[in-house]
Amino acid sequence: ALLLGLVVTGVSLAAFYVPSVREAWSSVVYLEASVPGGRVLRAVHHHGSHALVVVVGLELALAVAAGAYTLAERRSFWLRIVRAALVVATAVAGHLLPWDQPGYWARRVELTLTAQVPGIGPGLARVLAGGAELGQLGLSRWFALHAFALPAALAATVAWEGRGRSAGRHSLWVATAAVSAIALAVAALYPAPLGLPADATRAPDARPEWFLMPLYGLRGLFRGPTAEVVGTGFG
């Protein structure tokens, strides 16, 4: 239900969004200020994406509690891990799209960390940024990831799992309904955040999204040039 709601609201938002570094921020402002229900629509999509992160986390927790990592259920368990990673990646990609200061600089920090990964890091960071710096090509690529590639991969994991019974399914549906209700209530009361337009010359105090905080905290445990590389691999 959450995933379907995100698809519907995402398509609606895409009808007004302009994936351009010059117009992305203003298109979001226009949506919220001039389109009837636009502010609520964006809030539902924003808070719904965070709710989905909570749900996939609960799904993994229930699977571990039910012993779904055993040999008989191992394929399903790893599929859930992949699905959780895709949900987080989709949410992270979406936070860049308004092209505001918090989203832009958070991605700049993450790309810097990506570049520190041995071997593929520098090349991967350059591909994601669309060049040496995060700009128009990078925004286009993150939009494509958020709107097309990652949702398609996410849908494939759902289809692959099929209708087979899995551990904690009833409990998961109850948890999903509860989290969805909370997300809708929050969306009705609190608009989705939007900072100032992205400015590559003025760095704010960049903060990761709440669901990335544990990884950043883990990375902070590693000190020194060698340990920094290990910490980057984890966080």
matplotlib code that plots the C-alpha trace (Angstrom):
import matplotlib.pyplot as plt

x = [0.0, 2.8, 4.7, 1.6, 0.9, 4.5, 4.1, 0.8, 2.1, 5.5, 3.8, 1.7, 4.8, 6.6, 3.9, 5.1, 8.8, 11.5, 14.8, 17.0, 19.5, 18.0, 14.4, 14.1, 13.8, 11.4, 9.2, 8.9, 8.0, 5.4, 3.9, 3.6, 2.5, 0.3, -1.0, -4.1, -3.1, 0.4, 1.9, 0.0, 0.9, 4.6, 4.3, 2.6, 5.3, 8.1, 6.8, 5.6, 9.1, 10.4, 7.6, 8.6, 12.1, 10.7, 8.5, 11.4, 13.4, 10.6, 10.3, 14.0, 13.6, 10.6, 12.4, 15.4, 13.1, 11.3, 14.5, 14.0, 17.8, 17.9, 18.8, 15.2, 14.3, 17.7, 16.7, 13.7, 15.9, 18.5, 15.8, 14.5, 18.0, 18.2, 14.8, 15.7, 18.8, 16.8, 14.2, 17.0, 18.8, 15.5, 14.8, 18.3, 18.1, 14.8, 16.2, 18.5, 15.7, 14.4, 18.0, 18.0, 21.0, 20.4, 19.9, 22.6, 25.3, 24.3, 24.9, 28.2, 29.4, 28.2, 29.9, 33.1, 32.8, 32.1, 35.2, 37.3, 36.2, 39.2, 39.1, 35.7, 35.1, 36.4, 34.8, 31.5, 31.4, 32.2, 29.4, 26.9, 28.0, 27.9, 31.5, 34.0, 31.2, 27.6, 25.6, 23.0, 24.1, 24.2, 20.7, 19.4, 21.0, 19.7, 16.2, 16.4, 17.5, 14.7, 11.9, 12.7, 15.7, 15.4, 11.6, 11.8, 14.3, 12.2, 9.1, 11.2, 12.0, 8.4, 7.3, 10.1, 9.1, 5.6, 2.7, 4.5, 4.1, 6.9, 7.7, 5.9, 3.6, 0.5, 2.6, 4.2, 0.8, -0.3, 2.9, 2.6, -1.0, 0.1, 3.1, 1.1, -1.5, 1.2, 2.8, -0.5, -1.1, 2.4, 1.9, -1.3, 0.3, 3.9, 4.9, 7.9, 11.1, 12.6, 15.7, 17.2, 18.3, 21.5, 24.6, 27.9, 29.9, 28.2, 28.3, 25.9, 26.2, 25.3, 23.3, 22.4, 18.9, 17.9, 18.1, 21.7, 22.8, 23.8, 26.2, 27.7, 28.1, 29.8, 32.2, 33.1, 34.6, 37.4, 40.3, 43.4, 44.0, 43.9, 41.0, 39.1, 39.0, 37.5, 35.0, 33.9, 33.2, 30.8, 29.3]
y = [0.0, 2.4, 1.6, 2.1, 5.4, 6.6, 5.7, 7.6, 10.7, 10.5, 10.5, 13.5, 15.4, 14.6, 16.4, 19.7, 19.0, 20.3, 18.3, 21.3, 22.9, 26.3, 25.4, 22.4, 24.4, 27.0, 24.2, 22.8, 26.2, 26.6, 23.2, 24.1, 27.7, 27.6, 24.1, 23.2, 20.5, 20.6, 21.1, 18.2, 16.0, 16.6, 16.1, 12.7, 11.6, 12.8, 11.3, 8.2, 7.5, 7.7, 5.5, 2.9, 2.9, 2.1, -0.7, -2.4, -2.1, -3.8, -6.4, -7.3, -7.3, -9.6, -11.9, -12.2, -12.8, -15.6, -17.2, -16.4, -16.3, -20.2, -22.3, -22.9, -19.2, -17.7, -16.6, -14.7, -13.1, -11.9, -10.6, -8.5, -7.1, -6.1, -4.5, -2.5, -1.2, -0.2, 1.6, 3.6, 4.4, 5.6, 7.9, 9.3, 10.0, 11.7, 14.1, 15.7, 16.5, 19.8, 21.0, 22.9, 23.4, 20.4, 17.9, 19.2, 19.3, 16.0, 14.4, 16.3, 14.7, 11.3, 11.5, 12.5, 9.4, 7.3, 8.5, 7.2, 3.5, 1.7, 0.7, 1.6, 4.6, 7.5, 6.3, 5.6, 9.0, 10.7, 8.7, 9.7, 13.3, 13.5, 14.8, 16.4, 18.4, 17.6, 19.6, 19.3, 15.8, 14.6, 15.8, 14.2, 10.9, 11.0, 11.8, 8.8, 6.6, 7.9, 7.9, 4.9, 2.6, 2.1, 1.8, -0.8, -2.8, -2.5, -3.7, -6.7, -7.8, -7.6, -9.6, -12.2, -12.9, -13.5, -14.5, -17.1, -17.2, -15.6, -15.1, -12.4, -11.5, -10.8, -8.7, -6.8, -5.9, -4.6, -2.6, -1.2, 0.0, 1.7, 3.3, 4.5, 6.1, 7.9, 9.1, 10.5, 12.3, 13.8, 14.8, 16.6, 18.5, 19.1, 20.1, 18.5, 20.4, 22.7, 24.7, 27.6, 27.0, 25.0, 27.1, 25.4, 28.3, 28.3, 25.1, 24.8, 22.3, 19.3, 16.6, 13.1, 11.8, 10.2, 6.7, 7.3, 8.5, 5.0, 4.6, 8.0, 7.3, 4.0, 5.7, 8.1, 5.3, 4.9, 7.4, 7.8, 7.6, 3.8, 3.3, 6.1, 3.9, 1.0, 3.3, 4.7, 1.1, 0.7, 4.1]
z = [0.0, 0.9, -2.3, -4.4, -2.7, -3.4, -7.1, -7.4, -5.6, -7.4, -10.8, -9.7, -8.5, -11.8, -13.7, -12.1, -11.4, -13.8, -13.4, -14.1, -11.7, -12.7, -12.3, -10.0, -6.8, -8.3, -9.7, -6.2, -4.8, -7.6, -6.7, -3.1, -3.5, -6.6, -7.2, -5.1, -2.7, -3.9, -0.5, 1.0, -2.0, -1.6, 2.2, 1.7, -0.7, 1.5, 4.8, 3.0, 1.7, 5.3, 6.4, 3.8, 5.2, 8.7, 7.2, 5.4, 8.7, 10.6, 7.9, 8.4, 12.2, 12.0, 9.6, 12.0, 14.9, 13.0, 11.9, 8.2, 7.7, 8.0, 5.0, 4.0, 3.9, 3.0, -0.5, 0.9, 3.6, 1.2, -1.1, 1.8, 2.4, -1.2, -1.1, 2.0, 0.3, -2.7, -0.6, 1.2, -2.1, -3.6, -0.7, -0.8, -4.5, -4.0, -1.4, -4.0, -6.5, -4.9, -5.4, -2.1, 0.2, 2.6, -0.2, -2.4, 0.3, 1.8, -1.6, -2.0, 1.3, 0.3, -3.1, -1.3, 0.9, -2.1, -3.9, -0.9, -1.5, -2.9, -6.5, -7.8, -5.5, -7.6, -10.9, -9.2, -7.6, -10.9, -12.6, -9.9, -9.9, -13.7, -13.7, -11.4, -9.6, -9.0, -11.6, -14.3, -15.6, -12.0, -11.2, -14.4, -13.3, -9.8, -11.1, -13.5, -10.6, -8.2, -10.8, -13.0, -12.3, -8.5, -8.5, -11.3, -9.4, -6.2, -8.1, -9.4, -5.9, -4.9, -7.9, -7.4, -3.9, -5.2, -3.0, -1.0, 2.7, 4.7, 8.3, 10.2, 7.2, 9.3, 11.8, 8.9, 7.5, 10.8, 11.2, 7.7, 8.3, 11.6, 10.0, 7.0, 9.3, 11.2, 8.0, 6.7, 10.0, 9.9, 6.3, 7.1, 9.9, 8.7, 5.1, 3.5, 4.3, 1.6, 2.2, 0.2, -3.4, -3.7, -3.7, -4.6, -3.1, 0.4, 2.4, 5.3, 8.2, 6.1, 7.9, 6.6, 6.7, 10.0, 8.6, 7.6, 11.0, 12.3, 9.3, 9.8, 13.5, 12.7, 10.3, 13.1, 15.1, 12.5, 12.8, 10.7, 6.9, 6.8, 9.2, 7.3, 4.2, 6.3, 7.9, 4.6, 3.4, 6.3, 6.4]

ax = plt.figure().add_subplot(projection="3d")
ax.plot(x, y, z, "-o")
ax.set_aspect("equal")
plt.show()
